[in-house]
Amino acid sequence: PSIDTKKLDIPGAQLLGDRQLKFLEDWTTDWENAEMKTVLSQTVFAMVNNYTGKHDREIIADFDTNGWPQTGRNKALSVIRKSFSPMIGGDQHLATFVKHGVEDWGDAGYSFVTPAIANYWLRWWDPKEPSKNRNKNAPYFTGDFLDGFQNKITIKAVANPTSEEIKQGGKLSTRVAGFGIIKYNKPNRTITFECWGRNVDIHDKNSKQYPGWPITISQFDNFSPRNYYELPTIQLSKENQVVTIRDSETKEVISSVRTKGKSYQPKVLKLGSYVIEIGEDNVPIRYYNVLAKKNNRKTLHIKI
């Protein structure tokens, strides 16, 4: 507990390699035959557990997560959010639903870690200190936290083991084992995450999921920071076009998405000048030196 875990962020340590990051950058702007995207990863990009064993072993810094190295974790999340992608993983023996933060809470995407199909090794998310920004009547373990590596995470749901469940179930039958189902609604651009116990009949209308689920989010919630600036509203003559935002100076992609309908207002994290690209062919329509504002009421009418 006395170790400053920020010092474990060793310079040069990588989470995703250079080829993986380049792939994600290229994939961000490739929307051929696609309306929605998702990143699959072995496990969550944070440490969302802090007890194990029989809830008698506190974990200070769990290296069996992608919360370390912190710089690599933040690099990965900063790229993944550009395509409005949620993340799906496993390998934690503990189902969680989290919104990630890089520079601020909630400025990156959501992740869903499914429960283990068989759960011999138990983990819990049981913070000692109350969170910030917890929703009214929400469980004490939800809200804004710093994880063991001091990464910013906002907990929405966790399927913690209960003593009753541990007593009732055999080691490979219950113990918060189960599975996840993710449903994509392309016309509405929403994603519903379901979290079921292993022995639950999901066809029974009276069956219940783990507390906190199901959860439905918009595709656009995966890049919806609390503090942001706006570019002008883009009014398109043709619906569902690919809109890519780049930094005017560095040409770095800030975000890229296929719009839902004909109207879209991009959000950015910093004041400055941006390039707006519309289209997915080799000659997109470009608007240069577009300024971001806190409340931008301008509209760009674009004929495709």
Secondary structure, DSSP 8 states (H G I E B T S, - for coil): --S-GGGG--TT--SS-HHHHHHHHHHHT--TT-S---EE-SS-SS----EETTTTEE-S--SSSTT-SHHHHHHHHHHHGGGT--EEE--SSS-EEEEEESSSTTSS-EEEE---SS-SS-EE---SS--BS--TT--TT-EEEE-TT--EEEEEEE----HHHHHHS-TTT-TT-EEEEEEEETTTTEEEEEEEETT--TTSTT---STT--EEEEGGGGG--SS-EE--EEEESSSS-EEEEEETTT--EEEEEE-SSSEE--EESSSSEEEEEE-SSSS-EEEEEEE-BSS---EEEE--
